[in-house]
Amino acid sequence: QLVNMASKIHYISNGKLCVPLVVRACIGRSWGQGAQHSQSLYSIFAHIPGLKVIAPTTPHDVKGTLITAIEDKNPVIFIEHRMLYKNKGLVPKGYYKIEFGKSRVLSIGNDITLVGISFTVIDCINAKKLLLEKSIKAEVIDLISIQPLDMSKIINSVKKTKRLIIVENDWINCGISAEIISRLVEFNRVKFEVKRLGYLFTPCPTTAPLEENFYPNPRKIAKLSYQMVT
């Protein structure tokens, strides 16, 4: 219904009809939900013309993008990570909107670019702190909008750092990280080294030790960053 109906009604009706629908999709991890409840399918929805896919990280961006999603006349998939629900931040009381298709640079660095999606943004921020102990300064970008995708900030950052790690909140096979790398290559004016981190290519295990190995984390990001920089 989402892929074959909601995403296409505006197109096949020549703009006469629309589906003002927001699907709030909760993802998560870390208490043993197992294979069926520990997955993130945003890459599948981002593949479909007519669907917008948003995955904000901060409370500020959650409110702003949710208002934008509600007021959009066509369907929006709104990805929410359970482990972000406890986070606090500055949120204006009044009405404001955040435009889709805009990422956010959360911290400035010259040595390597870290791009996160949803909760992996938190992983990237914590990895940045670990890297500072080795005098490595990482630039962290919060993707926020998966479809439409903002490449401008990533391109500008990679031009500077020449190194990129994309940390998926998903499997990396046929994922958003592959799309970002493809667009960078097609841009053809950036020479860079790149690595990807994400779920291991297997259904998520239930036990905590195996689950810890399944997901990316700050230590893995920092270790890979250190290897690329040194």
C-alpha positions as CSV (number, residue, x, y, z in Angstrom):
1,Q,0.0,0.0,0.0
2,L,2.8,2.4,0.8
3,V,5.0,1.5,-2.2
4,N,2.3,0.9,-4.9
5,M,-0.5,3.2,-3.8
6,A,0.4,6.0,-1.4
7,S,3.6,6.9,-3.2
8,K,2.0,7.0,-6.6
9,I,-1.4,8.6,-6.2
10,H,-0.2,12.1,-6.7
11,Y,1.6,11.1,-9.9
12,I,-1.1,8.9,-11.5
13,S,-3.8,11.4,-10.7
14,N,-1.8,14.2,-12.5
15,G,-1.5,16.1,-9.2
16,K,-5.3,16.1,-8.4
17,L,-5.0,13.7,-5.5
18,C,-2.5,13.3,-2.7
19,V,-2.0,11.1,0.4
20,P,-1.0,13.4,3.4
21,L,0.2,10.4,5.5
22,V,2.9,10.3,8.1
23,V,4.2,6.8,9.1
24,R,6.1,6.9,12.4
25,A,8.4,3.9,12.3
26,C,10.1,2.9,15.5
27,I,13.4,1.2,15.3
28,G,15.7,0.1,18.2
29,R,18.1,-2.3,19.8
30,S,19.9,-3.4,23.0
31,W,17.4,-5.4,25.0
32,G,17.3,-8.6,23.0
33,Q,14.3,-8.1,20.6
34,G,15.8,-10.5,18.1
35,A,15.7,-10.7,14.3
36,Q,12.1,-9.4,13.7
37,H,12.2,-6.3,15.9
38,S,15.8,-5.1,15.5
39,Q,15.9,-4.0,11.9
40,S,15.7,-0.7,10.0
41,L,14.2,-0.6,6.5
42,Y,14.6,3.0,5.6
43,S,16.8,2.1,2.5
44,I,13.9,0.2,1.0
45,F,11.5,3.1,1.3
46,A,14.1,5.6,0.1
47,H,14.3,3.6,-3.1
48,I,10.6,4.5,-4.0
49,P,9.8,7.7,-5.8
50,G,7.0,9.6,-4.0
51,L,8.1,8.6,-0.5
52,K,10.1,11.0,1.7
53,V,12.2,9.4,4.5
54,I,13.3,11.3,7.5
55,A,15.4,10.1,10.5
56,P,16.1,13.0,12.9
57,T,18.4,12.7,15.9
58,T,18.0,15.7,18.2
59,P,14.8,16.8,20.0
60,H,15.0,20.1,18.1
61,D,15.1,18.4,14.7
62,V,12.4,15.9,15.7
63,K,9.8,18.6,16.3
64,G,10.8,20.7,13.3
65,T,10.8,17.8,10.8
66,L,7.6,16.2,12.3
67,I,5.7,19.5,11.7
68,T,7.0,19.5,8.2
69,A,6.0,15.9,7.7
70,I,2.5,16.5,9.0
71,E,2.0,19.5,6.7
72,D,3.4,17.7,3.7
73,K,0.6,16.7,1.2
74,N,2.3,13.4,0.4
75,P,3.5,10.4,2.4
76,V,6.5,10.7,4.8
77,I,8.2,7.8,6.6
78,F,9.4,9.2,9.9
79,I,12.1,7.0,11.5
80,E,12.4,7.1,15.3
81,H,15.0,5.2,17.3
82,R,13.9,4.0,20.7
83,M,17.2,4.9,22.3
84,L,16.8,8.5,21.3
85,Y,13.5,9.0,23.3
86,K,15.4,9.6,26.5
87,N,17.6,12.4,25.0
88,K,17.0,16.0,26.0
89,G,17.8,19.2,24.2
90,L,16.7,22.7,23.5
91,V,13.4,22.8,21.7
92,P,11.6,26.1,20.9
93,K,8.1,26.3,22.3
94,G,6.7,28.0,19.2
95,Y,5.9,26.8,15.7
96,Y,8.9,26.1,13.5
97,K,9.6,23.8,10.6
98,I,12.8,22.1,9.3
99,E,13.1,21.7,5.6
100,F,13.6,18.2,4.3
101,G,16.7,17.5,2.3
102,K,19.0,19.3,4.7
103,S,21.7,17.7,6.8
104,R,23.5,19.3,9.8
105,V,27.2,19.6,10.7
106,L,27.3,18.9,14.4
107,S,31.0,19.4,15.0
108,I,33.9,20.7,12.9
109,G,37.0,18.7,12.2
110,N,39.8,18.5,9.6
111,D,41.0,14.9,9.8
112,I,38.0,12.7,8.9
113,T,34.3,13.0,8.2
114,L,31.8,10.9,10.1
115,V,28.3,10.7,8.7
116,G,25.6,9.2,11.0
117,I,21.9,8.3,10.7
118,S,19.6,8.5,13.6
119,F,21.2,6.8,16.7
120,T,24.5,6.3,14.9
121,V,24.9,10.1,15.0
122,I,25.3,9.6,18.8
123,D,27.9,6.8,18.1
124,C,29.8,9.2,15.9
125,I,29.8,12.0,18.5
126,N,31.1,9.6,21.1
127,A,33.7,8.3,18.6
128,K,34.8,11.9,18.0
129,K,35.5,12.2,21.8
130,L,37.6,9.0,21.7
131,L,39.6,10.3,18.7
132,L,40.4,13.6,20.5
133,E,42.5,11.5,22.9
134,K,44.7,10.8,19.9
135,S,44.6,14.4,18.6
136,I,42.4,13.4,15.7
137,K,39.6,15.9,14.9
138,A,36.5,14.4,13.3
139,E,33.8,16.3,11.6
140,V,30.3,14.8,12.4
141,I,27.4,15.2,10.1
142,D,23.8,14.3,11.0
143,L,22.1,13.2,7.8
144,I,18.5,13.9,9.2
145,S,16.9,13.5,5.7
146,I,17.4,10.2,3.9
147,Q,15.1,11.0,1.0
148,P,15.6,13.7,-0.2
149,L,19.4,13.4,0.4
150,D,21.6,16.4,1.1
151,M,25.0,15.9,-0.5
152,S,26.3,19.4,-0.3
153,K,27.6,19.3,3.3
154,I,29.1,15.9,2.8
155,I,30.9,17.0,-0.4
156,N,32.3,20.1,1.3
157,S,33.5,18.1,4.3
158,V,35.1,15.4,2.3
159,K,36.9,18.0,0.1
160,K,38.5,19.1,3.3
161,T,39.2,15.9,5.2
162,K,39.7,13.5,2.3
163,R,38.5,10.7,4.5
164,L,34.9,9.5,5.1
165,I,33.2,6.9,7.3
166,I,29.4,6.4,6.9
167,V,27.8,4.7,9.9
168,E,24.5,3.1,8.8
169,N,21.7,2.3,11.2
170,D,20.9,-0.5,8.8
171,W,22.7,-3.2,6.8
172,I,25.2,-1.6,4.5
173,N,24.3,-3.9,1.6
174,C,22.5,-1.8,-1.0
175,G,22.1,0.9,1.6
176,I,22.1,4.7,1.9
177,S,25.9,4.6,2.5
178,A,26.4,3.1,-1.0
179,E,24.2,5.8,-2.5
180,I,26.2,8.6,-0.8
181,I,29.5,7.0,-2.0
182,S,28.1,6.7,-5.6
183,R,27.1,10.3,-5.7
184,L,30.5,11.4,-4.4
185,V,32.2,9.3,-7.1
186,E,29.9,10.8,-9.8
187,F,30.6,14.3,-8.5
188,N,34.1,13.5,-9.8
189,R,35.9,16.4,-8.1
190,V,36.7,14.7,-4.7
191,K,39.5,12.2,-4.1
192,F,38.8,10.5,-0.9
193,E,39.2,7.3,1.2
194,V,36.0,5.8,2.4
195,K,34.8,3.0,4.8
196,R,31.3,1.9,5.9
197,L,30.0,0.5,9.2
198,G,26.6,-0.9,9.9
199,Y,24.7,-4.0,10.9
200,L,26.5,-7.3,10.1
201,F,24.8,-8.9,7.1
202,T,22.7,-11.4,9.1
203,P,19.5,-11.2,11.1
204,C,20.0,-9.6,14.5
205,P,20.9,-12.1,17.3
206,T,19.0,-12.0,20.6
207,T,21.8,-12.5,23.1
208,A,23.6,-9.4,24.4
209,P,27.2,-10.5,23.5
210,L,26.3,-11.3,19.9
211,E,24.1,-8.2,19.6
212,E,27.0,-6.1,20.7
213,N,29.0,-7.5,17.8
214,F,26.1,-7.0,15.4
215,Y,25.9,-3.2,15.7
216,P,28.3,-0.4,15.0
217,N,29.5,1.4,18.1
218,P,31.9,4.3,19.1
219,R,34.9,2.1,19.6
220,K,34.6,0.5,16.2
221,I,34.2,3.9,14.6
222,A,37.1,5.4,16.4
223,K,39.4,2.4,15.7
224,L,38.6,2.5,12.0
225,S,39.1,6.3,11.9
226,Y,42.4,6.0,13.6
227,Q,43.6,3.4,11.1
228,M,42.5,5.6,8.2
229,V,44.2,8.8,9.6
230,T,47.5,7.3,10.8
